[in-house]
């Protein structure tokens, strides 16, 4: 018998980078983009992970060996050790439609699915919080110093108001928000972006600290608007655009991202910003129904390699 698991992509609506410094961030799942796994028990030795989109086929023979090099093998082995079942065997087929290294949380989604798959091979059904803790460990490999926002939104698949070292709190949105997600086509390392902000922070703390604090204030204001009865789309859009300007000050935007943000605003979006680590990857724009097509067209004209429409809200 085979079992199936999946996990969604995510977007950060407000607060990326500042969240690493203890400020709040808001993230939501994108359920239409997913990583899926099919798990088959097998008599062969070890765990075989087939990840065709990543061009990888990895066999984890000895989960007790902590020196696994590939991140996929590492998280599988780490999970097996955490379950105290280092001698698991079986096959995991992974498929993903989340683009890699583009601010959509592909690493966290792949890890979430792998943790659940390995646990299934061990006959264990883990609670979401236990999955979340294991996935956070794998995020450390991708990022170095992750805030924990990516793994939490992807594992629980719910809109999240997240503050590092605080209990996470899920959002109750009372309106729907149409978001366009546009890809610059440029892959960028979150770790390099996070390290760059750290350098800037250390060199010029007097200027950078207020920027980080203002981003936190924006996340808090955005939460109130998102949870209000009436939605307040124009005010939210203005907060998004201000958040983008502050991310520019943290030097994590790029000419391509700025071009897409400008194009969305000029075509009638309520607001727009980069989403995730930045320096490439994706941006998001808040639009109303009438502007879905014109803003999508403007984004493509301005260089987006792909535009996705998603609705977040009323859960
Ligand atoms: O680039 P992504 O999707 O992994 O998002 C990273 C979000 C940051 O705030 C930049 C880093 C973090 O650990 O929260």
Boltz pocket constraint, residues with backbone or C-beta under 6 A from the ligand:
constraints:
  - pocket:
      binder: B
      contacts: [[A, 10], [A, 12], [A, 15], [A, 16], [A, 17], [A, 18], [A, 19], [A, 20], [A, 102], [A, 103], [A, 104], [A, 105], [A, 106], [A, 143], [A, 145], [A, 146], [A, 147], [A, 148], [A, 149], [A, 150], [A, 190], [A, 194], [A, 275], [A, 276], [A, 277], [A, 278]]
      max_distance: 6.0
